[in-house]
């Protein structure tokens, strides 16, 4: 006879957004992207800090955002990161950042 087994292939930790085909009010744009770790954040809203999460989920760093919105991440390893913006403890925007050497 046939035997079946169930395996847990993945686990959803956090839903960061859904696409609805229109430009939302919480866009977060990073320039330049790809970046060497230095970049400027463009957004149409204010936020308190950003959280940088590596594509593997290992690095999880918080950065205060200066008024200039210019971020300098010296010595950050190349890779894909998620940049999440927070206001009053709530995530308000997210985007992807590619860091090159």
C-alpha positions as CSV (number, residue, x, y, z in Angstrom):
1,X,0.0,0.0,0.0
2,X,0.9,3.6,-0.2
3,X,2.2,5.5,2.8
4,X,2.0,9.2,3.2
5,X,3.9,11.5,5.4
6,X,3.5,15.2,6.2
7,X,6.4,17.5,6.4
8,X,6.6,21.1,7.6
9,X,8.1,22.9,4.6
10,X,7.9,26.5,5.8
11,X,6.5,28.7,8.5
12,X,5.0,32.2,8.1
13,X,6.6,34.4,10.7
14,X,5.2,37.8,9.6
15,X,3.1,39.1,6.8
16,X,4.7,42.3,5.6
17,X,2.2,43.4,3.0
18,X,0.0,42.5,0.1
19,X,0.1,43.9,-3.5
20,X,-3.0,45.6,-4.5
21,X,-1.8,47.2,-7.8
22,X,-1.9,50.8,-6.6
23,X,0.7,53.0,-5.0
24,X,0.2,53.0,-1.3
25,X,0.8,55.8,1.2
26,X,3.5,53.9,3.0
27,X,6.1,53.6,0.2
28,X,9.7,53.4,1.3
29,X,12.3,54.1,-1.4
30,X,16.0,53.6,-1.0
31,X,18.5,55.4,-3.3
32,X,20.9,54.1,-4.5
33,X,19.8,50.5,-4.5
34,X,22.0,48.4,-4.9
35,X,24.1,50.3,-2.4
36,X,27.5,50.1,-0.7
37,X,25.8,50.4,2.7
38,X,25.3,54.2,2.4
39,X,21.9,55.3,1.2
40,X,19.1,57.8,1.5
41,X,15.5,57.0,2.5
42,X,12.7,58.7,0.6
43,X,9.2,58.3,2.1
44,X,6.0,60.4,2.4
45,X,5.7,59.8,6.1
46,X,7.7,60.1,9.3
47,X,9.1,57.3,11.3
48,X,11.2,56.8,14.4
49,X,13.7,54.2,13.4
50,X,14.5,51.5,10.8
51,X,15.2,47.9,11.4
52,X,17.6,46.1,9.0
53,X,17.1,42.4,8.7
54,X,19.4,40.2,6.6
55,X,17.9,37.9,3.9
56,X,18.8,35.0,6.1
57,X,17.2,36.6,9.2
58,X,20.4,36.6,11.1
59,X,21.2,40.3,11.3
60,X,18.5,42.3,13.0
61,X,19.7,45.8,13.7
62,X,17.9,49.0,14.6
63,X,19.1,52.4,13.4
64,X,17.8,55.8,14.3
65,X,17.1,57.9,11.2
66,X,18.6,61.4,11.1
67,X,16.7,64.3,9.8
68,X,18.6,64.1,6.5
69,X,17.4,60.5,6.1
70,X,20.9,59.6,5.1
71,X,22.0,56.2,6.5
72,X,25.7,55.0,6.6
73,X,26.1,51.4,7.4
74,X,29.9,51.0,7.6
75,X,31.3,47.5,7.1
76,X,27.9,45.8,6.5
77,X,28.4,42.5,4.6
78,X,27.1,42.3,1.0
79,X,23.7,40.7,0.6
80,X,20.0,41.3,0.5
81,X,18.4,43.0,3.4
82,X,14.9,44.1,4.4
83,X,14.5,47.6,5.6
84,X,11.5,48.1,7.9
85,X,10.4,51.5,9.1
86,X,8.7,51.9,12.5
87,X,6.7,54.7,14.1
88,X,5.6,54.4,17.7
89,X,6.6,50.7,17.7
90,X,4.5,49.7,14.7
91,X,5.9,48.8,11.3
92,X,4.7,51.3,8.8
93,X,6.7,50.4,5.7
94,X,9.1,47.8,4.3
95,X,11.4,47.5,1.3
96,X,14.3,45.5,0.0
97,X,17.9,46.7,0.0
98,X,20.8,45.1,-1.9
99,X,24.3,45.8,-0.5
100,X,27.2,45.3,-2.8
101,X,30.9,45.4,-2.0
